[in-house]
Amino acid sequence: MAELDWCLRMLLAAFCGGLIGFERKSKAKSAGIRTHALIAIGAAMAMVVSNYGFFDLLQVTHSNWGLDPSRIAAQVVSGIGFLGAGTIFISRNSNIIN
């Protein structure tokens, strides 16, 4: 049942990313539907791995280890911010355009 939940999360992420990409495509901007859908799926996968991927290690290794799933999530947020910053261009008039 958990795998179905993860797949639904991936599909929802792809749909939401596709909506953002469709909006950008309709305004003739770069990075359209496919790019945003793939970025959203990658971010959703990283979040699922962050939340559920490492709890098996506690049974195999030391039981006194502390896990911090938010560490991977913080890197996803940084990566998305980096991609967002890449879409900002400075024109010759020194105005920031999007």
DSSP file with accessible surface (Angstrom, degrees, kcal/mol):
  #  RESIDUE AA STRUCTURE BP1 BP2  ACC     N-H-->O    O-->H-N    N-H-->O    O-->H-N    TCO  KAPPA ALPHA  PHI   PSI    X-CA   Y-CA   Z-CA
    1    1 A M     >        0   0  181      0, 0.0     4,-1.7     0, 0.0     5,-0.1   0.000 360.0 360.0 360.0 -32.1    0.0    0.0    0.0
    2    2 A A  H  >  +     0   0   48      1,-0.2     4,-2.4     2,-0.2     5,-0.2   0.881 360.0  56.3 -66.4 -35.8    2.9    2.4    0.7
    3    3 A E  H  > S+     0   0  122      1,-0.2     4,-2.4     2,-0.2    -1,-0.2   0.880 105.5  51.5 -64.3 -37.3    4.2    2.0   -2.9
    4    4 A L  H  > S+     0   0   98      2,-0.2     4,-2.5     1,-0.2    -1,-0.2   0.918 109.1  50.9 -64.2 -40.7    0.8    3.1   -4.3
    5    5 A D  H  X S+     0   0   65     -4,-1.7     4,-2.1     1,-0.2    -2,-0.2   0.917 110.7  48.5 -62.6 -42.7    0.9    6.1   -2.0
    6    6 A W  H  X S+     0   0   79     -4,-2.4     4,-2.1     2,-0.2    -1,-0.2   0.902 110.9  50.5 -65.2 -41.1    4.4    7.0   -3.3
    7    7 A C  H  X S+     0   0   72     -4,-2.4     4,-2.5     1,-0.2    -2,-0.2   0.899 109.2  51.2 -64.0 -39.7    3.3    6.5   -6.9
    8    8 A L  H  X S+     0   0   96     -4,-2.5     4,-2.5     1,-0.2    -1,-0.2   0.894 108.5  52.0 -65.1 -37.2    0.4    8.8   -6.4
    9    9 A R  H  X S+     0   0   93     -4,-2.1     4,-2.4     2,-0.2    -1,-0.2   0.905 109.9  49.1 -64.0 -40.6    2.7   11.4   -4.9
   10   10 A M  H  X S+     0   0   35     -4,-2.1     4,-2.6     2,-0.2    -2,-0.2   0.917 112.1  48.3 -64.6 -43.5    4.9   11.2   -7.9
   11   11 A L  H  X S+     0   0  118     -4,-2.5     4,-2.4     2,-0.2    -2,-0.2   0.910 112.1  48.9 -64.0 -40.9    2.0   11.6  -10.3
   12   12 A L  H  X S+     0   0  112     -4,-2.5     4,-2.7     2,-0.2     5,-0.2   0.912 111.5  49.7 -65.5 -40.1    0.6   14.5   -8.3
   13   13 A A  H  X S+     0   0   19     -4,-2.4     4,-2.8     2,-0.2     5,-0.2   0.921 111.2  49.2 -64.0 -42.8    4.1   16.2   -8.4
   14   14 A A  H  X S+     0   0   24     -4,-2.6     4,-2.5     2,-0.2    -2,-0.2   0.910 111.9  49.4 -63.5 -39.7    4.3   15.6  -12.2
   15   15 A F  H  X S+     0   0  129     -4,-2.4     4,-2.1     2,-0.2    -2,-0.2   0.944 113.2  45.2 -64.9 -47.3    0.9   17.1  -12.7
   16   16 A C  H  X S+     0   0   61     -4,-2.7     4,-1.9     2,-0.2    -2,-0.2   0.915 114.8  48.0 -64.6 -42.3    1.6   20.2  -10.6
   17   17 A G  H  X S+     0   0    4     -4,-2.8     4,-2.5    -5,-0.2    20,-0.3   0.893 110.2  53.4 -63.8 -37.7    5.0   20.7  -12.3
   18   18 A G  H  X S+     0   0   13     -4,-2.5     4,-2.7    -5,-0.2    -2,-0.2   0.870 105.4  53.8 -64.6 -36.3    3.3   20.2  -15.6
   19   19 A L  H  X S+     0   0   93     -4,-2.1     4,-2.1     2,-0.2    -1,-0.2   0.921 110.1  46.6 -63.7 -42.8    0.8   22.9  -14.8
   20   20 A I  H  X S+     0   0   90     -4,-1.9     4,-2.1     1,-0.2    -2,-0.2   0.930 113.7  49.0 -64.1 -42.8    3.6   25.3  -14.0
   21   21 A G  H  X S+     0   0    0     -4,-2.5     4,-2.7    12,-0.2    12,-0.4   0.881 108.7  53.0 -64.7 -37.1    5.4   24.3  -17.2
   22   22 A F  H  X S+     0   0  125     -4,-2.7     4,-2.5     2,-0.2    -1,-0.2   0.914 107.8  51.4 -64.5 -40.1    2.2   24.8  -19.2
   23   23 A E  H  X S+     0   0   81     -4,-2.1     4,-0.9     1,-0.2    -2,-0.2   0.925 112.8  45.5 -63.0 -40.9    1.8   28.3  -17.8
   24   24 A R  H  <>S+     0   0   30     -4,-2.1     5,-2.4     1,-0.2     3,-0.5   0.903 112.1  51.3 -69.6 -38.3    5.4   29.1  -18.8
   25   25 A K  H ><5S+     0   0  135     -4,-2.7     3,-1.8     1,-0.2    -2,-0.2   0.895 105.2  55.7 -65.7 -38.2    5.0   27.6  -22.3
   26   26 A S  H 3<5S+     0   0   80     -4,-2.5    -1,-0.2     1,-0.3    -2,-0.2   0.762 108.4  48.7 -67.5 -21.9    1.9   29.6  -22.9
   27   27 A K  T 3<5S-     0   0  133     -4,-0.9    -1,-0.3    -3,-0.5    -2,-0.2   0.222 117.8-114.8 -98.8  13.1    3.9   32.8  -22.2
   28   28 A A  T < 5 +     0   0   96     -3,-1.8     2,-0.2     1,-0.2    -3,-0.2   0.861  66.4 145.3  57.7  41.0    6.7   31.6  -24.6
   29   29 A K      < -     0   0   77     -5,-2.4    -1,-0.2     1,-0.1    -2,-0.1  -0.689  51.9 -99.7-101.9 161.4    9.2   31.2  -21.8
   30   30 A S  S    S+     0   0   79     -2,-0.2    -1,-0.1     1,-0.1    57,-0.0  -0.251  93.6  47.6 -74.0 170.6   12.0   28.6  -21.6
   31   31 A A  S    S-     0   0   34     -6,-0.0    -7,-0.1    -7,-0.0    -1,-0.1   0.991  77.2-178.4  58.6  85.9   11.7   25.5  -19.5
   32   32 A G     >  -     0   0   20     -8,-0.1     4,-2.2    -7,-0.1     5,-0.3   0.309  41.5 -46.4 -94.6-142.8    8.3   24.2  -20.3
   33   33 A I  H  > S+     0   0   65    -12,-0.4     4,-2.5     1,-0.2   -12,-0.2   0.922 129.7  45.9 -62.9 -51.8    6.1   21.3  -19.3
   34   34 A R  H  > S+     0   0  195      1,-0.2     4,-2.4     2,-0.2     5,-0.2   0.915 113.3  49.5 -63.0 -43.3    8.6   18.4  -19.5
   35   35 A T  H  > S+     0   0   61      1,-0.2     4,-2.3     2,-0.2    -1,-0.2   0.941 114.6  43.3 -62.4 -48.1   11.3   20.3  -17.6
   36   36 A H  H  X S+     0   0   40     -4,-2.2     4,-2.4     1,-0.2    -1,-0.2   0.871 112.7  53.0 -68.6 -35.1    9.1   21.4  -14.8
   37   37 A A  H  X S+     0   0   17     -4,-2.5     4,-2.4   -20,-0.3    -1,-0.2   0.929 111.2  46.7 -64.7 -42.6    7.4   18.0  -14.5
   38   38 A L  H  X S+     0   0  111     -4,-2.4     4,-2.5    -5,-0.2    -2,-0.2   0.895 112.1  49.8 -67.4 -39.0   10.8   16.2  -14.3
   39   39 A I  H  X S+     0   0   57     -4,-2.3     4,-2.4    -5,-0.2    -1,-0.2   0.922 111.9  48.9 -64.1 -41.6   12.1   18.7  -11.7
   40   40 A A  H  X S+     0   0   24     -4,-2.4     4,-2.5     2,-0.2    -2,-0.2   0.910 111.5  48.8 -65.9 -40.2    8.9   18.2   -9.6
   41   41 A I  H  X S+     0   0   42     -4,-2.4     4,-2.8     2,-0.2    -1,-0.2   0.923 111.3  50.3 -65.5 -42.5    9.2   14.4   -9.8
   42   42 A G  H  X S+     0   0   39     -4,-2.5     4,-2.2     2,-0.2    -2,-0.2   0.913 111.8  47.2 -61.6 -41.6   12.9   14.6   -8.8
   43   43 A A  H  X S+     0   0   22     -4,-2.4     4,-2.0     2,-0.2    -1,-0.2   0.911 112.5  49.7 -66.6 -39.6   12.0   16.8   -5.8
   44   44 A A  H  X S+     0   0   17     -4,-2.5     4,-2.4     2,-0.2    -2,-0.2   0.905 110.3  50.6 -66.5 -39.7    9.2   14.5   -4.8
   45   45 A M  H  X S+     0   0  102     -4,-2.8     4,-2.7     1,-0.2     5,-0.2   0.916 109.3  50.7 -63.2 -42.6   11.4   11.4   -5.0
   46   46 A A  H  X S+     0   0   28     -4,-2.2     4,-2.3     1,-0.2    -1,-0.2   0.890 110.9  49.3 -62.7 -37.7   14.1   13.1   -2.9
   47   47 A M  H  X S+     0   0   69     -4,-2.0     4,-2.3     2,-0.2    -2,-0.2   0.903 111.1  48.7 -69.0 -40.0   11.4   13.9   -0.3
   48   48 A V  H  X S+     0   0   16     -4,-2.4     4,-2.9     2,-0.2     5,-0.5   0.935 113.7  46.6 -65.0 -43.8   10.1   10.4   -0.2
   49   49 A V  H  X S+     0   0   73     -4,-2.7     4,-2.1     1,-0.2     5,-0.4   0.913 111.4  53.1 -63.6 -38.6   13.6    9.0    0.1
   50   50 A S  H  < S+     0   0    3     -4,-2.3     4,-0.2    -5,-0.2    -1,-0.2   0.901 116.6  37.7 -62.3 -40.4   14.2   11.5    2.8
   51   51 A N  H  < S+     0   0   64     -4,-2.3    -2,-0.2    -5,-0.1    -1,-0.2   0.872 136.0  12.3 -79.6 -40.1   11.1   10.5    4.8
   52   52 A Y  H  < S+     0   0   94     -4,-2.9     3,-0.4    -5,-0.2     4,-0.3   0.497 103.2  84.3-120.1  -5.5   11.1    6.7    4.3
   53   53 A G  S  < S+     0   0   39     -4,-2.1     3,-0.2    -5,-0.5    -3,-0.1   0.734  91.7  40.1 -80.7 -20.9   14.4    5.6    2.9
   54   54 A F  S >  S+     0   0   81     -5,-0.4     3,-0.7    -4,-0.2     4,-0.5   0.413  82.8  91.1-114.8   4.7   16.7    5.2    5.9
   55   55 A F  T >> S+     0   0   96     -3,-0.4     4,-0.6     1,-0.2     3,-0.6   0.744  80.1  65.7 -74.5 -19.9   14.5    3.7    8.6
   56   56 A D  H >> S+     0   0  110     -4,-0.3     4,-1.2     1,-0.2     3,-0.7   0.819  91.4  64.8 -66.7 -29.7   15.6    0.2    7.5
   57   57 A L  H <> S+     0   0   79     -3,-0.7     4,-3.0     1,-0.2    -1,-0.2   0.800  90.9  63.7 -65.6 -27.4   19.2    1.0    8.5
   58   58 A L  H <4 S+     0   0   47     -3,-0.6    -1,-0.2    -4,-0.5    -2,-0.2   0.849 103.5  47.3 -66.4 -32.4   18.1    1.3   12.1
   59   59 A Q  H << S+     0   0  172     -3,-0.7    -1,-0.2    -4,-0.6    -2,-0.2   0.847 118.5  40.5 -76.2 -32.6   17.1   -2.4   12.2
   60   60 A V  H  < S+     0   0  120     -4,-1.2    -2,-0.2     2,-0.1    -3,-0.1   0.875 124.8  25.4 -83.6 -39.2   20.3   -3.6   10.6
   61   61 A T  S  < S-     0   0   55     -4,-3.0     2,-0.1     1,-0.3    -3,-0.0   0.040 114.9 -22.7-105.7-146.0   22.8   -1.3   12.3
   62   62 A H    >   -     0   0  113      1,-0.1     3,-0.9     2,-0.1    -1,-0.3  -0.396  45.2-149.9 -70.4 135.1   22.9    0.5   15.6
   63   63 A S  T 3  S+     0   0  112      1,-0.2    -1,-0.1    -2,-0.1    -5,-0.1   0.572  91.6  66.2 -81.9  -7.2   19.6    1.2   17.2
   64   64 A N  T 3  S+     0   0  131      2,-0.1    -1,-0.2    -6,-0.0     2,-0.2   0.281  73.2 117.9 -97.6  10.7   20.8    4.3   18.9
   65   65 A W    <   -     0   0  120     -3,-0.9     2,-0.5    -7,-0.1    -7,-0.0  -0.536  57.5-140.9 -73.7 142.4   21.4    6.2   15.7
   66   66 A G        -     0   0   75     -2,-0.2     2,-0.4     2,-0.0    -2,-0.1  -0.898  12.4-152.7-104.5 132.2   19.3    9.3   15.2
   67   67 A L        -     0   0   63     -2,-0.5     3,-0.1   -12,-0.0   -12,-0.0  -0.853   8.0-165.3-105.0 141.3   18.0   10.1   11.7
   68   68 A D    >   +     0   0   90     -2,-0.4     3,-1.6     1,-0.1     4,-0.4  -0.826   7.3 179.5-124.9  90.5   17.2   13.6   10.5
   69   69 A P  T >> S+     0   0   38      0, 0.0     4,-1.2     0, 0.0     3,-0.5   0.725  75.2  72.9 -64.7 -18.4   15.1   13.3    7.3
   70   70 A S  H 3> S+     0   0   67      1,-0.2     4,-2.2     2,-0.2     5,-0.2   0.687  80.3  73.9 -72.9 -13.3   15.0   17.1    7.1
   71   71 A R  H <> S+     0   0  178     -3,-1.6     4,-1.3     2,-0.2    -1,-0.2   0.928 101.0  40.6 -66.8 -42.3   18.6   17.2    5.9
   72   72 A I  H <> S+     0   0   55     -3,-0.5     4,-1.8    -4,-0.4    -1,-0.2   0.913 113.3  55.4 -70.6 -39.2   17.8   15.9    2.4
   73   73 A A  H  X S+     0   0   18     -4,-1.2     4,-2.2     1,-0.2    -2,-0.2   0.893 103.8  54.6 -61.2 -36.8   14.7   18.1    2.3
   74   74 A A  H  X S+     0   0   49     -4,-2.2     4,-2.1     1,-0.2    -1,-0.2   0.887 106.6  51.2 -65.2 -35.9   16.8   21.1    3.0
   75   75 A Q  H  X S+     0   0  133     -4,-1.3     4,-2.4     2,-0.2    -1,-0.2   0.849 106.8  54.1 -70.4 -32.3   19.0   20.3    0.0
   76   76 A V  H  X S+     0   0   26     -4,-1.8     4,-2.6     2,-0.2     5,-0.2   0.936 108.7  49.0 -64.4 -43.5   15.9   19.9   -2.2
   77   77 A V  H  X S+     0   0  105     -4,-2.2     4,-2.2     1,-0.2    -2,-0.2   0.924 111.7  49.1 -62.9 -41.7   14.8   23.4   -1.2
   78   78 A S  H  X S+     0   0   73     -4,-2.1     4,-2.2     1,-0.2    -1,-0.2   0.912 111.5  49.6 -63.4 -41.2   18.3   24.8   -1.9
   79   79 A G  H  X S+     0   0   32     -4,-2.4     4,-2.3     2,-0.2    -2,-0.2   0.910 110.4  48.5 -66.2 -41.7   18.3   23.1   -5.3
   80   80 A I  H  X S+     0   0   78     -4,-2.6     4,-2.5     2,-0.2    -1,-0.2   0.909 111.3  51.5 -65.7 -38.3   14.9   24.4   -6.4
   81   81 A G  H  X S+     0   0   45     -4,-2.2     4,-2.4    -5,-0.2    -2,-0.2   0.905 108.4  51.8 -64.2 -38.0   16.0   27.9   -5.3
   82   82 A F  H  X S+     0   0  163     -4,-2.2     4,-1.4     2,-0.2    -2,-0.2   0.920 110.8  47.3 -64.8 -42.0   19.1   27.5   -7.4
   83   83 A L  H  < S+     0   0   85     -4,-2.3     4,-0.5     1,-0.2    -2,-0.2   0.893 111.8  51.2 -65.7 -38.3   17.1   26.6  -10.4
   84   84 A G  H >< S+     0   0   36     -4,-2.5     3,-1.1     1,-0.2     4,-0.3   0.889 106.8  53.3 -66.4 -36.7   14.7   29.4   -9.8
   85   85 A A  H >< S+     0   0   62     -4,-2.4     3,-1.2     1,-0.3    -1,-0.2   0.823 100.5  62.8 -68.1 -26.8   17.6   31.9   -9.6
   86   86 A G  T 3< S+     0   0   49     -4,-1.4    -1,-0.3     1,-0.2    -2,-0.2   0.685  94.1  61.8 -71.2 -15.8   18.8   30.7  -12.9
   87   87 A T  T <  S+     0   0   41     -3,-1.1     2,-0.5    -4,-0.5    -1,-0.2   0.550  84.5  91.1 -87.0  -6.3   15.6   31.9  -14.6
   88   88 A I    <   -     0   0   83     -3,-1.2     2,-0.4    -4,-0.3    10,-0.2  -0.791  59.0-172.4 -92.1 126.8   16.3   35.5  -13.6
   89   89 A F  E     -A   97   0A 119      8,-1.6     8,-2.2    -2,-0.5     2,-0.6  -0.905  20.0-135.4-118.2 147.0   18.2   37.4  -16.3
   90   90 A I  E     -A   96   0A 128     -2,-0.4     6,-0.2     6,-0.2     2,-0.0  -0.893  24.6-148.3-101.9 123.0   19.6   40.9  -16.0
   91   91 A S    >   -     0   0   39      4,-2.2     3,-1.7    -2,-0.6    -1,-0.0  -0.187  32.6 -94.2 -81.3 179.9   18.9   42.9  -19.1
   92   92 A R  T 3  S+     0   0  244      1,-0.3    -1,-0.1     2,-0.1    -2,-0.0   0.748 125.1  59.3 -68.3 -21.6   21.2   45.6  -20.6
   93   93 A N  T 3  S-     0   0  122      2,-0.2    -1,-0.3     1,-0.0     3,-0.1   0.336 116.3-114.3 -86.0   5.6   19.2   48.3  -18.7
   94   94 A S  S <  S+     0   0   99     -3,-1.7     2,-0.4     1,-0.3    -2,-0.1   0.732  72.7 138.4  63.5  24.2   20.1   46.5  -15.4
   95   95 A N        -     0   0   96      0, 0.0    -4,-2.2     0, 0.0     2,-0.6  -0.813  56.2-124.7 -94.2 140.5   16.5   45.7  -14.9
   96   96 A I  E     -A   90   0A 126     -2,-0.4     2,-0.3    -6,-0.2    -6,-0.2  -0.736  34.2-176.7 -85.9 124.7   15.7   42.2  -13.5
   97   97 A I  E      A   89   0A  88     -8,-2.2    -8,-1.6    -2,-0.6     0, 0.0  -0.841 360.0 360.0-118.9 159.5   13.3   40.4  -15.8
   98   98 A N              0   0  109     -2,-0.3   -10,-0.1   -10,-0.2   -11,-0.0  -0.931 360.0 360.0-123.2 360.0   11.7   37.0  -15.5
